[in-house]
Amino acid sequence: MKGYIQVYTGDGKGKTTAAFGLALRAAGADFKVYIAQFVKGMKYSELDAMERLSDFITIKQYGRDCFIFREPDKEDIQAAREGLQEVKEIMCSGEYQVIVLDEANIATYYNLFSVEELLDFIKVKPEEVELVITGRRADPRIIERADLVTEMKEIKHYYQKGVEARRGIEK
């Protein structure tokens, strides 16, 4: 089966959720899925859920903590770049049919790795691998290269009324 490149971007909620939904569907079809989370290094409920599906889904974080409220430091950049290289090797191993690069778009925005490095990653994607890239602020070159692009647009969000991220829903 031919694999395509999907991008989930935009300021609305649901990019990671959509990618995880696709991972769940793929696991149900006996596909092996590798999820690489960039920027994220904190404990999220999805990590516990994916652990229960570890026969089909592998998830690894390539972030140290959430630096969104500060500038990334050398260790953040090193973790992301080494992670992208590691995932490139994993993608080319033939073991996985679906690769998810969660928050890779925002990683390029914060210069954890460059758009060119992400495009180089895409260039070596095996024909049969489905590649999903999530995160706000997708670079136009990534959008151009993708086969499917979905933009999540925020219309209304309860965060604006002071609702904190809830376990099992947003975290």
C-alpha positions in Angstrom: 0.0 0.0 0.0 1.3 3.5 -0.9 2.0 5.7 2.1 1.2 9.4 2.0 2.3 12.5 3.9 -0.3 14.1 6.2 0.0 17.4 8.0 -2.3 18.5 10.8 -1.6 22.2 11.6 -3.4 25.3 12.8 -4.2 27.1 16.0 -7.2 24.9 17.0 -7.2 22.0 19.3 -7.1 18.5 17.9 -3.8 18.0 15.9 -2.2 15.5 18.2 -5.6 13.9 19.0 -6.2 13.4 15.2 -2.8 11.8 14.8 -3.4 9.5 17.8 -6.8 8.5 16.4 -5.1 7.5 13.1 -2.5 5.6 15.2 -5.3 3.7 16.9 -7.0 2.9 13.6 -3.7 1.7 12.1 -3.1 -0.5 15.2 -6.6 -2.0 14.7 -5.5 -2.9 11.1 -2.3 -4.7 12.5 0.0 -1.9 11.4 3.0 -1.0 13.5 3.1 2.7 14.5 6.0 4.8 15.8 5.1 8.1 17.4 7.9 10.6 18.0 6.9 13.6 20.2 9.0 16.7 19.8 9.0 19.6 22.2 7.0 17.4 24.7 8.8 15.9 27.6 6.1 15.9 30.2 3.8 13.1 31.3 0.5 13.0 29.3 -2.3 10.6 29.5 -1.8 9.4 26.0 1.6 7.9 27.1 -0.3 5.5 29.5 -2.8 4.6 26.8 -0.2 3.9 24.2 1.7 1.7 26.7 -1.3 -0.6 26.7 -1.1 -0.9 22.9 2.7 -1.4 22.9 2.4 -4.5 20.7 1.4 -2.1 17.9 2.3 1.4 18.9 5.7 2.7 20.1 5.9 6.3 21.5 9.0 8.2 22.5 9.5 11.8 23.6 12.3 13.8 22.1 11.8 16.8 24.3 13.0 17.5 27.8 10.1 19.6 29.2 7.9 22.3 27.9 10.0 25.3 26.9 7.2 27.2 25.2 7.4 29.9 27.9 11.2 30.3 27.5 13.7 30.0 24.7 14.9 26.5 23.9 18.4 25.8 25.1 21.2 23.7 23.6 20.0 20.6 25.3 16.5 21.1 23.8 18.0 21.5 20.3 20.3 18.5 20.7 17.4 16.2 21.9 15.3 17.2 18.9 18.0 16.9 16.3 19.2 13.5 17.6 15.6 12.4 17.8 14.9 13.3 14.2 17.9 11.4 13.1 16.9 8.4 15.3 13.3 8.4 13.9 14.7 8.6 10.3 16.6 5.4 10.9 13.5 3.8 12.5 11.3 4.9 9.5 13.7 3.4 7.0 14.0 0.1 9.0 10.9 -1.3 7.4 9.5 -2.2 10.9 6.8 0.5 11.0 4.0 1.3 8.5 3.0 4.6 10.2 5.3 7.3 11.6 3.9 10.3 13.5 6.1 13.3 14.1 4.1 15.0 16.8 4.8 18.7 17.1 7.5 18.6 14.4 6.1 21.8 12.8 6.4 23.7 16.1 9.9 22.2 16.5 10.9 23.9 13.2 9.3 27.2 14.3 11.5 27.2 17.4 14.6 26.1 15.4 15.0 22.8 17.2 15.7 21.5 13.8 15.3 23.3 10.4 12.6 23.0 7.8 15.3 21.7 5.5 16.1 18.9 7.9 12.4 18.0 8.0 12.2 18.1 4.2 15.3 15.8 4.1 13.5 13.5 6.4 10.5 13.5 4.1 12.7 12.8 1.1 13.9 9.4 2.5 10.4 8.3 3.5 9.9 4.8 2.1 7.0 4.5 -0.4 4.9 2.3 1.8 5.2 4.4 5.0 2.4 6.8 6.0 3.9 9.9 7.6 1.9 12.3 9.8 3.4 15.6 10.9 1.6 17.7 13.5 2.0 21.1 15.1 1.1 24.7 14.7 2.7 27.0 12.2 3.5 24.4 9.5 6.0 26.0 7.1 4.6 26.5 3.6 7.3 24.2 2.1 6.0 21.4 4.4 2.4 22.1 3.3 3.5 22.1 -0.3 5.2 18.7 0.1 2.3 17.1 1.9 -0.4 15.0 0.2 -3.0 15.9 2.8 -3.2 19.0 5.0 -5.8 19.7 7.6 -5.9 23.0 9.4 -7.5 23.0 12.9 -9.1 26.4 13.3 -10.1 27.7 16.7 -13.6 29.1 16.7 -14.2 29.0 20.4 -12.2 27.5 23.3 -13.1 27.2 27.0 -9.4 28.0 27.9 -10.5 31.6 27.2 -12.9 31.3 30.1 -10.1 30.2 32.4 -10.6 26.4 32.1 -7.3 24.6 32.8 -6.1 21.6 30.8 -8.0 18.6 32.1 -6.4 15.1 32.6 -7.7 12.7 30.0 -9.0 15.5 27.7 -6.1 18.0 27.1 -3.4 16.3 29.0 
